[in-house]
């Protein structure tokens, strides 16, 4: 016999598994610190690549100016300014990444907790039906 509440619960769980569940399960396999640390490291690497590309484009755009004034400019001061701007970008980008991925982790854990509670409820429905059959 079909149980309508069990079918609704199974449909809800299948929808979660097909859509958001894959991502939540992959996030849920990590500890919080490991997941956030991995994502922050990735963002530092990508931020560094982006900064190098933008800096190279800036130098290529103003290449004639650099060649003319290379002997007049304070190279140590210019290097410090470039490094300081890089560090500002990386710190800001890392903080934003930390907040975003901490929230994603928290949401994924909440979704998984709800999913596992639904699994327990479904299991208890099956057990209850099995007990009623055996009587």
C-alpha positions, 0 to 999 in steps of 0.5 A: 500500500502506498503511503502518501507522506512517505512518498512526499518525503522521498520526493523532497529528498530526491529533489534535494539530492538532484539539485543542492545535495551534490554540492552539500555532500561534497562540502560536508566531507570536509571539516570546517577549517579544512574546507575554508582553508582550502578555499582561501588558499585557492583564492590567494593563488587566483588573486595572485594570478589576477594581480600579476595579469593586471600589473602586466597589462598596466606595464604593457599599456604604459611601457613607453613611460616606464622605459623613459622614466626607469632611471628617474624613478625610485625603483625601491619605492615603486616595488614597495608600492606594488607589494603593498597594493598586492598585500591589500588586495590579497588580504581583502580578497581572503577576508571576503573569501573566508566569510563567503565560504564560512557561510556556504559551509554553514548552509551545507551543514544545515541542509545535510542535517535536515536531509539526515533527519528526513532519512531517519524519519523515512527509516522510522516510517518503514520500520513502523510499516514493517511492524504493522505487517508482522502483527 
